[in-house]
Structure formats: C-alpha cells, structure tokens
Amino acid sequence: MFGVRFQEKQLMVSRSAMVELCKEGLDLHDVLDILENGTESPRRRARGTIERRLERRGRVHEVVIVEDHHHVLNEDVWLLIHVGTFTKR
C-alpha cells in the first residue's frame, strides 16, 4: 500500500475508500492507472480535489482524491476518499 505516488505525493486511502476498493476488486495500482490515464469528471469539485474516470470493458471506474497532510509522516499526501464503478449507457 505504501510507496504508490501521484504527482510526487504519497497516495493514502480513507477507511470508507478501502471498503469501496475491496467491493470493486481494485487496488492502489488500479487507482493510480485511473488517475494517470483517466479523464476529468464533468462534476465540479472544490479546489485541491481531483475526480477522474476511466472506461474499461463497458464500465466506468471513478476515483476522487483530496490533498491532505499526514501528521505522522509530516508530509502532504493525496487521500483517496471515493471509488465507484457504474455502467455506461
């Protein structure tokens, strides 16, 4: 889980996002692939929040990350707060 970085910041996972990752059968490397190769979501988010989506095999995978500060590591990180999948119409 540790060592996965996006834009030179560590990628961490919230508790609820970990449950969603398990339900979807994805891991952090899949999330990194969606962030690097996905497109911006049309939904507007707050500053410091990134929402990207990627279509695979007729399904759209979507991830949302926010900037955060990890006090134990004493560095800025990306916190994964949502992972979702839906079928494209």
PyMOL commands that set and color helices and strands:
alter all, ss='L'
color gray80, all
select helices_A, chain A and resi 15-24+28-37
alter helices_A, ss='H'
color red, helices_A
select strands_A, chain A and resi 5-6+9-13+39-40+49-56+59-70+75-87
alter strands_A, ss='S'
color yellow, strands_A
deselect
rebuild
show_as cartoon
